Amino acid sequence: MASRQDQRPPAASLLRLFALALAAAALSAGCARREFRLSGTVTVASILQHRLPQGNCVLFIVAKNQGDVPVAVQRIVNPQFPVKFSLGPDDLIIPDPPADTPLRIQVQMNSHGAVGTAKRGDLEGTHPNMAYPGDRRIHIVIDRQI
């Protein structure tokens, strides 16, 4: 007496193999996708060196999309300049931004600890060009005081 599996038509076996192949391809595509990364250095313009807070300050590195929506934020307490930064998956606010998303990279430094809320005396800088996920060697100069 034949088992139930032996009575299965060959087309069903082929469909099962096809489904397994699709699942394996999807899994490998997910592993091959590049993780979000941006890295570089933040410096301070010489004219503002004497205006740096002497303690209890926070440096925020913010990557925003073209709609001015923050995509990733990193917070560095009491930075020592020049500061090297690396934005990665843990810094994302919006999950999995497309690799071709142009981003504006800004820095804000203040002693009140709130990002996006500029107050008199806060220091700022913006990368002059658009950046893209995967870019390295981004150099931002803090060159403005509010």
C-alpha positions in Angstrom: 0.0 0.0 0.0 1.4 3.4 -1.1 1.8 6.2 1.4 0.0 9.5 1.0 3.2 11.3 0.0 3.8 8.8 -2.8 0.4 9.7 -4.3 1.2 13.4 -4.5 1.4 14.7 -8.1 4.8 15.8 -9.2 3.6 19.4 -9.7 3.0 19.7 -6.0 6.6 18.7 -5.3 7.8 21.3 -7.8 5.7 24.0 -6.2 7.1 23.1 -2.8 10.7 23.3 -4.1 9.9 26.6 -5.8 8.5 28.1 -2.6 11.6 27.0 -0.7 13.8 28.6 -3.3 11.9 31.8 -3.0 12.1 31.8 0.7 15.9 31.2 0.5 16.3 34.0 -2.0 14.4 36.4 0.2 16.4 35.5 3.3 19.7 36.0 1.4 18.6 39.3 0.0 17.8 40.5 3.5 21.2 39.5 4.7 22.9 41.2 1.7 21.2 44.5 2.3 23.6 47.1 3.6 23.0 48.5 7.1 22.5 52.2 7.5 25.9 53.9 8.2 27.1 57.5 8.0 30.4 58.6 9.6 32.7 61.6 9.8 34.2 64.3 12.0 32.8 67.4 13.7 35.2 70.4 14.3 34.7 73.9 15.6 35.5 77.0 13.6 38.4 78.9 15.2 36.3 82.0 15.7 33.9 80.0 18.0 36.5 78.0 20.0 36.3 80.4 22.9 32.4 80.0 23.0 32.4 76.3 23.6 30.6 75.3 26.8 33.1 74.2 29.5 31.0 71.2 30.7 27.5 69.8 30.8 26.9 70.1 27.1 25.5 67.9 24.4 26.4 67.5 20.8 23.6 66.2 18.5 24.4 64.8 15.0 21.1 64.8 13.1 20.5 63.3 9.6 17.4 64.7 8.0 15.6 63.8 4.7 14.6 66.3 2.1 11.3 66.8 3.9 13.4 68.1 6.9 12.3 65.0 8.9 15.0 63.5 11.2 16.0 60.1 10.0 18.8 59.4 12.5 20.1 61.2 15.7 23.2 60.6 17.8 23.8 62.3 21.1 27.4 62.9 22.5 27.7 64.2 26.0 30.6 66.6 26.8 32.4 66.1 23.4 36.1 66.7 23.0 36.9 68.2 19.5 37.5 67.1 16.9 34.7 64.5 17.4 34.5 61.4 15.3 30.9 60.2 14.8 29.3 57.1 13.3 25.5 56.9 12.8 24.3 53.4 12.5 21.1 51.3 12.7 20.7 52.0 16.4 20.5 55.7 15.7 17.6 55.5 13.2 14.3 57.1 14.0 12.8 56.0 10.6 13.6 52.3 10.0 15.4 51.2 6.8 15.7 54.5 4.8 16.4 53.7 1.1 20.1 53.7 0.2 19.5 56.5 -2.4 17.9 58.9 0.2 19.7 62.2 0.2 20.3 63.4 3.7 21.3 66.8 5.2 23.6 66.3 8.2 23.5 69.0 10.9 25.0 69.3 14.3 23.7 71.2 17.3 25.6 71.8 20.5 24.0 73.1 23.6 23.9 73.0 27.4 20.1 72.5 27.8 20.1 69.0 26.2 17.1 69.5 23.9 17.6 68.7 20.2 15.7 70.9 17.7 15.0 73.6 20.2 17.6 76.3 19.5 18.3 78.8 22.3 20.5 81.8 22.5 24.1 80.7 22.8 23.7 77.3 21.1 26.2 76.4 18.4 25.4 74.8 15.0 26.9 73.6 11.8 25.7 71.9 8.6 27.4 69.7 6.1 27.5 71.7 2.8 26.5 68.8 0.6 23.8 66.2 0.7 25.0 62.8 2.1 23.8 59.3 1.4 23.6 56.2 3.6 27.0 54.6 3.4 29.0 57.9 3.1 32.1 58.2 5.2 34.5 61.1 5.8 31.7 63.6 6.3 33.2 66.8 7.8 31.0 69.2 9.6 32.2 72.5 11.0 30.3 74.2 13.9 30.4 77.7 12.5 27.3 79.5 13.8 26.1 80.7 17.2 22.4 81.4 17.8 
